[in-house]
Amino acid sequence: DLTLTHEGDYAENLHHKDSLGNFFEIVVRDLNHEELTLFQKNEQQMKEKGVFNFFDSQRFGYAGNSHITGMHAIRKDYRSALLTILTSLPENIKPELKTFHDFINDTEKDFGTKQHAENALSILPQYLKEEQRILKYIKKNPADFRGAYACISRRLRFLYLTSFQSFVFNRTLELLISNHTHIPEELCLIAEHASYQPEIEHIVESILEEYHISRQDFGNLKDDGFRLDPCLRKTRCMVKNLATEAGAPDEFFEGKYKIKLSFSLEPGMYATNVVKSFFYLQP
């Protein structure tokens, strides 16, 4: 249920930077004894050290691959960026969407022609508005992939770019953890002029090399009217005001347990990441 309360008026439009943080109350259900034990083992460490501040899965879109679209856009491979969008599948796929996606996959070599766009539009689910704009543009302007990509809303195109930033942050943090390298309090999000300590610089550059991206590619985003800034992000997420009620029988799942959590987080930190971290062994 959603309840709205009028708290007052403000002279300017609210911006995401105005947020001071978020408070959560979450019930985790269907837990077995081993999961409950692991939760209780991790609880004190969570209070003292928090969790690693990963961007969680929702940051990467319903198909978990928005960073791949961003990667192609940074490389100015607009054809591949468009194909990634057109072939992205959610976890629970509707039959008409699968028909469309199968068609795009099976006829990829013809993508960019007028006839292909017409055929794709004839089976495209009407609720896919961005895809509709892409295909209508290609129908009128065959093989103009850059122009077709520009039909996507500016907000969404920027989201693809920042999604790749988030991906590089996550991969860097993962490698620092697995390599037992000293982890600084903050890491810079990748950008043309992002600065790192030498051992971290090596990791970041190896990730970029793996995806065939250079620092200059980020600078070249200005050709499309975009700029990614080298913002700092904390590597640990401190869980504030953590309160738990653990071990009660779950009324919806016989023989299982439930846990009630409440906590506060700073802006930009993911509650789902916190909840998941209770249930795996902490490094």
Sequence and secondary structure as in RCSB ss.txt:
>XXXX:A:sequence
DLTLTHEGDYAENLHHKDSLGNFFEIVVRDLNHEELTLFQKNEQQMKEKGVFNFFDSQRFGYAGNSHITGMHAIR
KDYRSALLTILTSLPENIKPELKTFHDFINDTEKDFGTKQHAENALSILPQYLKEEQRILKYIKKNPADFRGAYA
CISRRLRFLYLTSFQSFVFNRTLELLISNHTHIPEELCLIAEHASYQPEIEHIVESILEEYHISRQDFGNLKDDG
FRLDPCLRKTRCMVKNLATEAGAPDEFFEGKYKIKLSFSLEPGMYATNVVKSFFYLQP
>XXXX:A:secstr
          SS   GGG   EEEEEEEEEE HHHHHHHHHHHHHHHHH EE    GGGGTTTT HHHHHHHHHT
T HHHHHHHHHT   SS  HHHHHHHHHHHHTGGGTTSHHHHHHHHHHS TT HHHHHHHHHHHHSTT HHHHHH
TS HHHHHHHHHHHHHHHHHHHHHHHHHTT    SEEE   TT    HHHHHHHHHHHHHTT  HHHHHGGGGGT
      EEESEE  EEEEEEEEEE TTSTT EEEEEEEEE TT  HHHHHHHTTS   
